[in-house]
Amino acid sequence: MNYNTKNYDYLIVGAGPYGSIFAHEAALRGKRSLIIEKRGHVGGNMYTHKEHGINVHDYGAHIFHTDNKEVWDYVNQFTEFNGYINQVVADYKGELYNLPFNMNTFYEMWGVKTPDEARAKIEEQKKTAGITGTPKNLEEQAISLIGTDIYEKLIKGYTEKQWGRKATELPSFIIRRLPVRYIFDNNYFNHRYQGVPVDGYTAIFDKMLDSDLIDVQTDTDFFAHKSEYLDEFPRIVYTGMIDQFFDYQFGELEYRSVRFESETFESNNKQGNAVINYTDAETPYTRVMEWRHFDQKADDGYTILTKEYPQDWDRSKEAYYPVNDERNSSIFKQYRAEALKLDKVIFGGRLGNYQYYDMDQVFNAALKTVAKEFGE
Ligand code: UDP
């Protein structure tokens, strides 16, 4: 450890949005932070890099969307957004459907043209499937929202490969992330504010962390010197995996991972959309992103496509998604109780809180923590 720990008010573990916002706000209040980050770059999974004028999202497509005006105004201090609206197309064995589930999808699936016809179709399928009462899992929730045809073609295969388990063994809230609407509207999100930063996400972090009161050490693993860090720093913000922090004493939490394969083509438009989901069970990837369609500022003649493959998680891989089923939730509660006993450490972010957070939720949580920390 090649620094004087006495100079710092905070040690921040992880340079993702939670840790970076905290450091930025602490600096504005005259407090000094050291951020340690085990990867070679800042930004966490929001990290992007530029190739052929195209912002490539290294950890999968990130579209900022929120209803929270405070969060939107906050993030807009650091970047301009480009007005991108996510409109995903699903490919089921060569049949194309609009997502999320809306009148276009219902028309494509059944030829129905009015909301009443669509509702009647869904009700009929729900009844035939015998779904009544509160849905107990993702499959029941999906059928009860949009019927069996859409469930079979657009949800089951995608979900089971994405999560590596049966839809009947997954919590219903996961499918409620997607809107269901009875208007012709392909916007993937229901939020009022949406977009992608014009210069990519990394530029946000470079700006956020540009302060004399913030030092960042990349390629630095907290666990190499955990006890020294805990002894020497007055206060710690930890955004890594909560189970690892506690040495897995209540068991290992499960995560889902993904890996990416990218290819550059000499073309201006290969797939005609920013995101195409492959919703059958057999195609090994879940979706393909064509990055130039996220901001249309690419150099002429090049396009980059990235395939996203779900994979099992183990300690050698990046943890992307918490698996918030009953088993993991009850283990997490035990860790959470331990975390609350540690006055010196604040746990935050997707991994520190074991929550399937979107970016705006992480921003909101970080701002709330800042307000509490500084008694505002
Ligand atoms: N989902 C699906 N079919 C799709 C897209 C999504 O069944 O074509 C389900 C799937 O279970 C997924 C969940 O909806 O995990 C949430 O999708 P979202 O796009 O929000 O996932 P993320 O972008 O966070 O991976």
Boltz pocket constraint, residues with backbone or C-beta under 6 A from the ligand:
constraints:
  - pocket:
      binder: B
      contacts: [[A, 61], [A, 90], [A, 99], [A, 154], [A, 155], [A, 156], [A, 158], [A, 159], [A, 162], [A, 174], [A, 175], [A, 177], [A, 178], [A, 277], [A, 279]]
      max_distance: 6.0
